[in-house]
Each structure stands twice: as C-alpha cells, then as structure tokens.
Amino acid sequence: MLKLSDANLGLPKLFTPSSFVKFILISFSFFLITSCSVPGMLDADNYGRNHTVYAVDFNPKDLNSFALYKMDEGNWDDMGKFKNNATAKFQISLEGDFLTVQANEKVMDVPTYQTWLNYARQELGYTEESEYDVFNTVEDGWIYEIDLKKFPLIEGDSHRLLMYERR
C-alpha cells in the first residue's frame, strides 16, 4: 500500500514540518513586535491608535474663542472657531501663574504644548529625545495645567496645543 508520505506528486517540497513551525513562530513574533491589534487592522483610520488628535489654536491675550482642528489621515480638518467655555470640547484658562486646559466631553491623555515645544527645540537646544512634558495633572484625563513660572508663555498671539482625546 502506498502511503501519502511516500507519494511523489512532482511538487517541490516547500515546507518541512520544522520549517513550517519556524514560519508560524516568526509570523507570530512579528505580530507581537509590531503591536498590531485587531481594531487597528479592521479600522483603516485607526492604525492601532487609542486617541483622536485635536489642535487647539488660541491667543493667550484673548481667550474668548479658539480655533479647533482634527487630525484626519495626516491632514488637519478645520472644525471652526469655538467659544471658550464649559460647553466647548476643550476649555483654556489663564489664572495666576497657571495655564489650565480642560476636556469637557471625553477623557484625554496629557496634552502637548506645541508652541512651547517648537520654541524649546529652536531656542533651547531640545531634541526629539528631550523631556518636554510641561503639563501637570490636576484631574487625570480631564484637567491639566502648566506652571508659567517654570514654563513662561512664549511671546506672540498664535499658540497651539495638541489634545489627545481617548477613544
């Protein structure tokens, strides 16, 4: 009786049992290393990110309103100008020696003060690896502040904060 293992079907032997196991292990390792996630693979706009990025442009001398932009596939979508109050998505205030940022709709991660970061890289020699987290947590996920004695506002009317709203 002819066994299947003895049959020569004329096909090249692509995988031996040991090479097939190696292939599976390497593929699984790659999956773990690249931090792929099922939501990231299924949602083409997600890419495994767990937040939506917003840019808030404001003038520290006039905090009545600010411009809001949403990151979409590498482009900033203009969401318009909003009044700076408790019903806005984000709220910015200057009180004493502190700049305070508050999320009013959804929990967010620690924001980035993009204007200060750009200044620090250009004027203070900061690099990509430098510590640049200028926000302190007041209420995790909702309220963050900058000590303006330690990190004074940069001159100018155009400032940008990056907000990371958790999904």
C-alpha distance (Angstrom), angle and dihedral (degrees) to the residues before:
residue distance angle dihedral
M1 . . .
L2 3.78 . .
K3 3.79 115.0 .
L4 3.78 120.3 -145.0
S5 3.79 89.4 -122.9
D6 3.82 89.7 56.6
A7 3.78 93.9 49.9
N8 3.78 116.2 105.0
L9 3.76 105.7 -152.5
G10 3.77 92.6 179.0
L11 3.81 92.0 -111.6
P12 3.78 121.6 129.2
K13 3.76 114.0 -107.3
L14 3.83 101.3 -112.3
F15 3.77 100.0 167.2
T16 3.74 130.1 29.0
P17 3.77 114.4 -165.7
S18 3.82 91.0 -101.8
S19 3.82 94.3 47.5
F20 3.80 90.3 49.0
V21 3.83 90.5 53.5
K22 3.82 89.8 48.5
F23 3.82 89.9 50.7
I24 3.81 91.8 51.8
L25 3.83 92.6 47.4
I26 3.82 93.0 48.5
S27 3.81 91.4 47.5
F28 3.80 91.7 49.4
S29 3.82 91.2 47.4
F30 3.80 91.0 50.9
F31 3.81 89.6 50.5
L32 3.82 90.9 53.0
I33 3.81 95.6 43.1
T34 3.80 95.0 50.3
S35 3.81 90.5 50.5
C36 3.76 93.0 -131.8
S37 3.75 113.6 175.6
V38 3.76 130.6 -164.5
P39 3.84 92.9 -118.1
G40 3.79 89.7 48.1
M41 3.79 91.8 52.2
L42 3.80 95.0 44.8
D43 3.80 99.0 43.8
A44 3.80 109.2 60.8
D45 3.82 91.7 -161.9
N46 3.80 94.4 49.7
Y47 3.81 106.6 59.7
G48 3.79 88.5 -174.8
R49 3.81 94.4 -60.9
N50 3.76 116.4 144.2
H51 3.80 97.4 -156.9
T52 3.79 144.2 51.0
V53 3.81 114.6 -127.6
Y54 3.81 120.7 -135.1
A55 3.80 128.9 -178.3
V56 3.79 116.3 -146.7
D57 3.80 113.7 -162.8
F58 3.79 114.3 -164.1
N59 3.77 143.6 161.9
P60 3.83 110.6 -129.6
K61 3.83 89.5 -152.2
D62 3.82 91.2 57.2
L63 3.80 114.6 32.6
N64 3.82 95.8 168.1
S65 3.81 91.5 106.2
F66 3.79 142.6 -1.2
A67 3.81 138.7 -163.3
L68 3.81 117.9 -111.4
Y69 3.81 126.8 -154.0
K70 3.80 129.7 -178.1
M71 3.80 123.1 -149.7
D72 3.80 111.7 -123.4
E73 3.80 120.4 173.8
G74 3.80 92.8 -30.0
N75 3.82 95.7 -45.1
W76 3.79 129.9 100.1
D77 3.82 111.5 -122.7
D78 3.83 110.7 -153.8
M79 3.80 108.6 -126.5
G80 3.80 92.6 -178.4
K81 3.76 136.5 -117.0
F82 3.80 119.7 -45.6
K83 3.78 135.9 -166.5
N84 3.77 112.0 -109.7
N85 3.80 102.5 -120.4
A86 3.80 143.2 110.1
T87 3.82 92.5 -79.3
A88 3.82 93.8 57.2
K89 3.80 120.5 96.1
F90 3.82 88.8 -112.9
Q91 3.78 131.6 16.8
I92 3.82 127.6 -154.6
S93 3.79 125.9 -165.2
L94 3.80 138.6 172.6
E95 3.79 112.3 -147.4
G96 3.78 120.3 168.1
D97 3.79 108.3 -51.3
F98 3.81 95.8 -14.5
L99 3.79 137.1 87.3
T100 3.80 106.4 -154.6
V101 3.79 126.7 -161.8
Q102 3.78 121.7 -167.5
A103 3.80 133.9 -173.8
N104 3.79 112.1 -142.1
E105 3.81 102.7 -179.3
K106 3.81 112.2 31.0
V107 3.79 137.6 10.3
M108 3.81 114.9 -90.0
D109 3.77 138.0 -165.0
V110 3.81 121.4 -119.8
P111 3.84 107.8 -59.7
T112 3.81 125.7 -128.3
Y113 3.80 121.5 -127.9
Q114 3.79 94.9 -141.3
T115 3.82 94.9 -176.1
W116 3.80 92.0 55.3
L117 3.81 91.7 44.1
N118 3.82 91.9 53.0
Y119 3.81 89.9 47.9
A120 3.82 92.2 48.6
R121 3.81 91.3 51.4
Q122 3.81 94.0 47.1
E123 3.79 101.0 37.7
L124 3.80 107.8 20.7
G125 3.80 101.6 39.4
Y126 3.79 96.4 -113.2
T127 3.81 115.9 162.3
E128 3.80 134.5 -161.4
E129 3.82 87.8 -88.7
S130 3.81 95.1 49.2
E131 3.78 120.9 109.9
Y132 3.78 106.3 -105.5
D133 3.79 105.8 158.4
V134 3.79 101.6 129.6
F135 3.81 98.1 168.0
N136 3.79 125.4 95.7
T137 3.79 119.5 -155.8
V138 3.79 116.3 -114.2
E139 3.81 96.8 166.8
D140 3.80 114.1 4.3
G141 3.78 111.2 -114.5
W142 3.78 95.1 5.9
I143 3.83 116.9 46.9
Y144 3.82 129.6 34.3
E145 3.79 131.0 168.3
I146 3.79 141.1 -166.1
D147 3.79 120.8 -140.5
L148 3.81 100.7 -131.0
K149 3.81 92.2 -161.7
K150 3.79 88.6 62.8
F151 3.84 97.0 33.8
P152 3.83 108.4 24.3
L153 3.78 120.5 -160.2
I154 3.77 113.6 -92.8
E155 3.80 115.6 -119.3
G156 3.78 115.3 -97.4
D157 3.76 141.8 70.0
S158 3.80 98.5 -107.0
H159 3.80 116.8 76.9
R160 3.80 130.3 161.8
L161 3.78 131.4 -155.1
L162 3.80 122.3 -172.7
M163 3.80 113.1 -143.1
Y164 3.80 122.4 -163.4
E165 3.80 109.5 -154.8
R166 3.79 111.7 -163.1
R167 3.78 117.0 -124.5
